[in-house]
Amino acid sequence: MRFEDLVVWKRSASLSAEIYKHFSSCRDYGFKDQITRAGISIACNIAEGFERESTRECINFLSYAKGSCAELRTQVHIGSEIDYIGKEIADQWLNESVEISRMIGGLIKTKKRFLEQS
């Protein structure tokens, strides 16, 4: 399976693009860099995991992607608190990142079952 066919990869790449667009004119380069890196890290780690040779490596990269979801949520909470992100957009991004994290968790469980069977 190609990572581009995964719904979770498509959703995480789309979320990352939304974040980049939102912060395109932000002058707080430190915050902008952190939140865009966290967002893009989700899709990139999913992709990298699926391109790895071993299931264990794939699980590791999926775990990194799940961690990046938590990092992104933290930054969205802070961005909302300091008025860089409106409440409606923050809620959308938080909900989407929680759902993406759940999907990644499901992939991890599936991969772990595969490991146990082999």
C-alpha positions in Angstrom: 0.0 0.0 0.0 1.2 3.5 -0.8 1.1 6.0 2.0 -0.6 8.5 -0.4 -3.6 6.1 -0.4 -4.1 6.3 3.4 -6.9 8.5 4.6 -5.0 9.4 7.7 -2.1 10.7 5.6 -4.4 12.7 3.3 -6.1 14.3 6.3 -2.8 15.1 8.0 -1.3 16.6 4.9 -4.5 18.7 4.4 -4.3 19.9 8.0 -0.7 20.9 7.5 -1.5 22.8 4.4 -4.3 24.7 6.3 -1.9 25.6 9.0 0.7 26.9 6.5 -1.9 29.0 4.8 -3.2 30.4 8.1 0.3 31.5 9.2 1.7 32.6 5.8 1.8 36.2 6.9 2.5 35.7 10.6 5.5 37.8 11.7 6.2 35.7 14.8 8.6 33.4 13.0 9.4 31.3 16.1 5.8 30.3 16.7 5.1 30.0 13.0 8.0 27.7 12.6 7.1 25.5 15.5 3.4 25.0 14.6 4.0 24.4 10.9 6.8 21.9 11.7 4.6 20.0 14.1 1.8 19.9 11.5 4.0 18.7 8.7 5.7 16.2 10.9 2.5 14.2 11.2 2.2 13.5 7.5 5.9 13.1 7.0 6.3 10.5 9.7 3.4 8.5 8.5 4.9 8.5 5.0 8.4 7.7 6.3 7.0 4.8 8.4 5.2 3.3 5.4 8.3 3.4 3.3 10.4 1.6 5.9 11.4 -2.0 5.4 10.3 -3.4 8.8 7.1 -3.3 10.7 8.9 -2.3 13.8 10.4 0.8 12.1 6.9 1.6 10.7 5.5 1.5 14.2 8.2 3.8 15.5 7.5 6.4 12.8 3.7 6.1 13.4 4.5 6.7 17.1 6.4 9.9 16.2 3.5 11.0 14.1 1.1 10.5 17.1 3.5 12.5 19.3 3.5 15.3 16.7 -0.3 15.4 16.9 0.0 16.1 20.7 2.7 18.7 20.0 0.4 20.4 17.4 -2.6 20.4 19.8 -0.5 22.1 22.5 0.6 24.8 20.0 -3.0 25.3 18.8 -4.1 25.7 22.4 -1.4 28.3 23.0 -2.0 30.0 19.6 -5.7 30.3 20.5 -4.8 31.7 24.0 -2.6 34.4 22.5 -5.1 35.3 19.7 -3.0 33.9 16.8 -5.8 31.5 16.1 -9.5 32.2 16.3 -11.6 29.9 18.5 -13.5 28.3 15.6 -10.4 27.4 13.6 -8.6 26.2 16.8 -11.6 23.9 17.6 -11.5 22.6 14.0 -7.8 21.9 14.2 -8.0 20.4 17.6 -10.8 18.0 16.6 -9.0 17.0 13.4 -5.8 16.4 15.2 -7.5 14.3 17.8 -9.2 12.2 15.1 -5.9 11.8 13.2 -4.2 10.7 16.4 -6.9 8.1 16.9 -6.5 6.9 13.3 -2.7 6.6 13.8 -3.3 4.7 17.1 -5.5 2.2 15.1 -2.7 1.7 12.6 -0.2 1.1 15.4 -2.5 -1.5 16.9 -2.9 -3.2 13.6 0.8 -3.3 12.9 1.5 -4.6 16.4 -0.9 -7.5 15.8 0.8 -8.3 12.6 4.1 -8.4 14.5 2.7 -10.8 17.1 1.4 -13.1 14.4 4.7 -13.4 12.6 
